[in-house]
Amino acid sequence: MKLKNRRPLISIFGCVIPMLLVAAFVFNGCTALEEARQRREKRLLEERNASSLMLKTPKSEIDPDNITEDALFGESDHYTIKFAEDLLQLPAFDEVAERKEFILSALGYMESLYDAMHEHFGFHPEHKIHVTLHDAYRGSRLGAFTTTQYRSGIQNGRYVKFIGGIQMDFPMQMYEKHGVRAHELTHAFTNIYYIPVWFSEGIAVLIQSEYAQGGLHSKFDSLKADVQIDINGENELENWVGHTENSPLTQWRYRYAYTLVAELWERYGNDFYIKVFELMEADGLHQQLESLMPTSILVYYFSQVAGEDLVPFFRKLHFIKVRRLTKSDIVKYIETLNAQIQRRRE
């Protein structure tokens, strides 16, 4: 009787041991993946430091020969920089040697920042970024602006938008703030995707605050408790037109956009937005939009990367226009826009 019982036991152990070996291999594989993830997280966290993000030696050297003889203009791989006339009246910039030294330093700094942004986002603008430094811009020393110039045309029978150029204007008082430079360069990188204003500003404040450590806007404690809605019950972010706005809600909008963008980033990982932009680039649908991307299309890409439907999340925050879309919905929407544009051109 005892001999009969041994065979099943041997058979059971013979099955269990291979299963344990497989489980061990799987566990070790998962452990290795988790360790790799943790190393990447550590590296990204270390980069949330003004010195490591902003002050590395740039990959490209600044050639002094690319500065004009009067030192009013300089050029590097990714930038041009020039002085506005009102700046030349200041003692610090009224001599050629002073201007040349400043341009060399500024181009090196901006190239370093460009490298950091390229690494962070995984893409970069095709065009050089043209920087003009002012004493005051638009009558103020407290505002910096990044303007993306677009041009449009018909390609393969479709309306397509292209980037014509990128212009950055800094009063010197603002240029000297490294957080402001990081904020504006984020716009130069991300505006090529025609993203909604709230996302454009939110991710710029995220980079400015979390990485460049130069944030002027703090996060709210709660997206739900601190939401502001208009008379139609819509989140006030949806009505944001950006820099040109002069509204009591402006500071709230910066803070709330930052809080929302940071919430998704914390939920889905440091590479969440990198993957979102990769999907946008792969589809190329943004180039066929006549104006900025509707939030519903942006949420479609968010959901694809998150691996879950984020429409309910946005609807709870009173983004009442947000709808659940499929790729075919977006394509049909763009085809309708193209047809309308074609009719207007005829």
C-alpha positions in Angstrom: 0.0 0.0 0.0 2.8 2.3 0.8 4.6 1.6 -2.5 1.4 2.4 -4.4 1.2 5.8 -2.7 4.7 6.8 -3.7 4.1 7.1 -7.4 1.5 9.8 -7.2 3.7 11.7 -4.8 6.7 11.4 -7.2 4.4 12.5 -10.0 3.2 15.5 -8.1 6.8 16.6 -7.1 7.8 16.1 -10.7 5.2 18.7 -11.8 5.7 21.1 -8.9 9.5 21.4 -9.4 9.3 22.6 -13.0 6.5 25.0 -12.0 8.7 26.4 -9.2 11.5 26.8 -11.7 9.3 28.7 -14.1 7.9 30.9 -11.3 11.5 31.6 -10.2 12.5 32.7 -13.8 9.3 34.9 -14.1 10.0 36.4 -10.7 13.6 37.1 -11.5 12.5 38.6 -14.8 10.0 40.9 -13.1 12.5 41.8 -10.5 15.0 42.9 -13.3 12.3 44.9 -15.0 11.4 46.6 -11.7 15.0 47.4 -10.9 15.4 48.9 -14.4 12.3 50.9 -13.8 13.6 52.1 -10.5 16.9 53.1 -12.0 15.2 55.1 -14.7 12.9 56.8 -12.0 16.0 57.6 -10.0 17.7 59.2 -13.0 14.6 61.3 -13.9 14.3 62.4 -10.2 18.0 63.4 -10.2 17.3 65.6 -13.3 14.7 67.5 -11.3 17.5 69.9 -10.3 18.3 73.2 -11.8 22.0 72.5 -12.0 21.7 69.1 -13.6 19.0 70.1 -16.0 20.2 73.5 -17.0 24.0 73.8 -16.7 25.4 70.7 -18.4 28.0 71.4 -21.1 26.0 71.5 -24.4 26.6 68.8 -27.0 27.3 71.5 -29.6 30.1 74.0 -29.2 29.5 77.7 -29.7 31.6 79.1 -32.5 32.7 82.8 -31.8 32.8 83.3 -35.6 29.0 83.0 -35.6 28.7 86.2 -33.7 28.6 89.4 -35.9 31.4 91.9 -35.6 29.2 94.4 -33.7 28.0 91.6 -31.4 24.4 92.4 -32.0 23.6 88.9 -33.3 24.8 85.4 -32.7 23.9 81.9 -33.9 24.3 78.3 -32.7 23.0 75.0 -33.9 19.5 75.5 -32.6 19.2 79.2 -31.9 19.8 82.7 -33.1 20.0 85.5 -30.5 19.9 89.3 -31.0 19.5 92.5 -28.9 16.6 94.8 -29.3 17.4 98.5 -29.6 16.1 99.4 -26.2 18.6 97.0 -24.6 21.6 98.7 -26.2 20.9 101.8 -24.2 21.8 100.0 -20.9 25.4 100.3 -19.6 25.7 96.5 -19.5 25.2 96.1 -23.2 26.6 99.3 -24.8 30.0 97.8 -25.6 30.9 95.1 -28.2 33.0 93.0 -25.8 30.2 92.9 -23.2 27.6 91.8 -25.8 29.9 89.2 -27.3 30.7 87.6 -23.9 27.0 87.6 -23.1 26.0 86.0 -26.4 28.6 83.2 -26.0 27.3 82.5 -22.5 23.6 82.7 -23.4 23.9 80.4 -26.5 25.8 77.9 -24.4 23.2 78.0 -21.7 20.3 77.7 -24.1 21.9 74.8 -26.0 22.3 73.0 -22.7 18.7 73.5 -22.0 17.7 72.4 -25.5 19.6 69.2 -25.0 17.8 68.6 -21.7 14.4 69.2 -23.3 15.2 67.0 -26.2 16.1 64.2 -23.8 13.0 64.8 -21.8 10.4 64.9 -24.6 12.1 62.7 -27.1 11.6 65.2 -30.0 12.6 68.7 -30.9 11.5 71.4 -33.3 12.8 71.2 -36.9 13.4 75.0 -37.0 15.9 77.2 -35.2 14.5 79.2 -32.3 15.0 82.9 -32.7 15.5 84.7 -29.4 15.3 88.5 -29.1 16.3 90.1 -25.8 14.7 93.4 -24.7 14.8 95.9 -21.9 11.0 95.9 -22.0 8.6 94.0 -24.4 5.1 95.1 -25.2 5.6 97.8 -22.5 6.4 95.4 -19.7 9.5 93.8 -18.1 7.5 91.0 -16.6 6.3 88.9 -19.5 8.1 86.5 -21.8 6.5 85.2 -25.0 7.0 82.3 -27.4 5.3 82.7 -30.7 5.0 79.8 -33.2 4.4 80.9 -36.8 2.4 78.6 -38.9 1.9 78.3 -42.6 -0.6 76.1 -44.4 -1.1 74.5 -47.8 -2.7 71.6 -49.6 -0.7 68.4 -49.7 -2.1 65.3 -51.4 -5.5 67.0 -51.5 -5.5 67.7 -47.8 -5.1 70.9 -45.8 -1.9 70.7 -43.8 -0.3 73.1 -41.4 3.5 73.5 -41.1 5.7 75.4 -38.6 7.2 78.5 -40.3 9.3 79.7 -37.4 9.6 80.0 -33.7 10.2 83.3 -32.0 11.0 83.9 -28.3 11.0 87.4 -26.8 12.4 88.0 -23.4 12.8 91.2 -21.3 16.2 90.8 -19.8 14.7 90.8 -16.3 12.7 87.6 -17.3 15.5 86.0 -19.3 17.7 86.0 -16.2 15.1 83.7 -14.5 16.1 80.1 -15.4 12.6 78.9 -14.7 11.1 81.3 -17.3 13.6 80.1 -19.9 12.5 76.5 -19.2 8.9 77.4 -19.4 9.2 79.2 -22.8 11.4 76.6 -24.3 8.8 74.0 -23.4 6.3 76.0 -25.5 8.8 76.0 -28.4 9.0 72.2 -28.2 5.3 71.4 -27.7 3.5 74.0 -29.7 4.4 72.1 -32.9 1.5 69.8 -31.9 -1.2 72.5 -31.8 -2.2 71.4 -28.3 -4.9 73.2 -26.3 -3.8 76.2 -24.3 -4.5 74.6 -20.9 -2.2 71.7 -21.7 0.4 73.9 -23.3 0.6 76.1 -20.2 0.2 73.2 -17.7 3.1 71.2 -19.1 5.3 74.3 -19.3 4.7 75.0 -15.6 5.3 71.4 -14.8 8.8 71.5 -16.5 9.4 75.0 -14.9 8.5 73.8 -11.4 9.4 70.1 -11.2 12.6 70.2 -13.3 13.9 73.7 -13.4 12.8 74.5 -9.9 11.8 77.9 -10.9 8.0 77.7 -10.5 5.9 80.7 -9.7 2.7 78.6 -9.5 1.9 76.1 -6.8 -0.4 73.1 -7.2 -3.9 73.0 -5.7 -4.7 70.4 -3.0 -7.6 69.0 -4.9 -8.7 69.1 -8.5 -12.3 68.6 -7.5 -12.4 71.0 -4.6 -10.5 73.8 -6.4 -12.2 73.7 -9.8 -13.7 76.9 -11.2 -16.7 76.5 -13.5 -18.5 79.1 -15.7 -22.2 79.9 -15.9 -22.6 76.9 -18.3 -21.1 74.5 -15.8 -17.9 74.2 -17.9 -14.4 74.1 -16.4 -12.8 77.5 -16.9 -9.7 76.0 -18.4 -11.6 75.2 -21.6 -12.0 79.0 -22.2 -8.4 79.9 -21.8 -6.8 81.8 -24.6 -3.3 82.0 -23.1 -0.9 85.0 -22.8 -3.2 87.5 -24.4 -5.8 87.0 -21.7 -6.3 89.6 -19.0 -8.6 88.0 -16.4 -8.8 87.5 -12.6 -8.9 83.8 -13.4 -5.5 83.8 -15.1 -3.4 82.8 -12.0 -6.0 80.2 -11.1 -5.8 78.8 -14.7 -2.0 78.4 -14.5 -2.2 76.7 -11.1 -5.1 74.4 -12.0 -3.6 73.4 -15.4 -0.3 72.6 -13.6 -2.2 70.5 -11.0 -4.1 68.6 -13.7 -1.0 67.9 -15.8 1.0 66.9 -12.7 -1.8 64.5 -11.5 -1.7 62.5 -14.8 2.1 62.5 -14.8 2.2 61.1 -11.2 -0.5 58.5 -12.0 1.0 57.2 -15.2 4.7 57.8 -14.9 7.4 60.1 -16.0 7.3 58.9 -19.6 3.5 59.4 -19.9 3.8 62.6 -21.9 6.7 61.4 -24.0 4.5 58.5 -25.1 1.5 60.9 -25.8 3.7 63.0 -28.1 5.1 59.9 -29.8 1.5 58.8 -30.6 0.6 62.2 -31.9 3.8 62.3 -34.1 3.1 58.8 -35.5 -0.5 59.7 -36.5 0.4 63.2 -37.8 -3.3 64.2 -37.5 -2.4 67.4 -35.7 -1.0 68.8 -38.9 -4.5 68.6 -40.5 -6.2 70.6 -37.8 -7.2 74.2 -38.8 -6.8 75.4 -35.2 -5.7 74.1 -31.8 -6.5 70.5 -30.9 -9.9 70.0 -29.2 -9.5 68.6 -25.7 -11.4 65.4 -26.7 -8.7 64.5 -29.2 -6.0 65.1 -26.6 -7.9 62.9 -24.1 -8.1 60.2 -26.8 -4.2 60.1 -26.8 -4.1 60.3 -23.0 -6.4 57.3 -22.8 -4.3 55.3 -25.3 -1.2 55.8 -23.3 -2.8 55.3 -19.9 -4.5 52.1 -21.0 -7.8 53.2 -19.7 -10.6 55.6 -20.7 -10.0 59.0 -19.2 -13.1 60.6 -20.4 -15.0 60.0 -17.1 -12.0 61.6 -15.2 -12.3 64.8 -17.3 -16.1 64.9 -17.2 -15.9 64.8 -13.4 -13.7 67.9 -13.6 -16.5 69.6 -15.6 -14.8 69.3 -19.1 -18.4 69.1 -20.4 -17.3 69.2 -24.1 -15.1 66.1 -23.8 -16.4 63.1 -25.7 -15.2 59.6 -26.1 -13.5 59.3 -29.5 -12.1 56.6 -31.7 -9.4 57.0 -34.3 -12.0 56.9 -37.0 -14.0 59.6 -35.3 -11.0 61.9 -35.3 -10.2 61.1 -39.0 -13.9 61.9 -39.9 -13.7 65.1 -38.0 -10.6 66.2 -39.8 -12.0 65.2 -43.2 -15.0 67.4 -42.5 -12.7 70.3 -41.6 -10.7 69.7 -44.8 -13.9 69.8 -46.9 -15.0 73.1 -45.3 -11.6 74.6 -45.9 -11.6 73.4 -49.5 -15.0 75.1 -50.1 -13.8 78.3 -48.6 -10.7 78.3 -50.9 -12.8 77.7 -54.0 
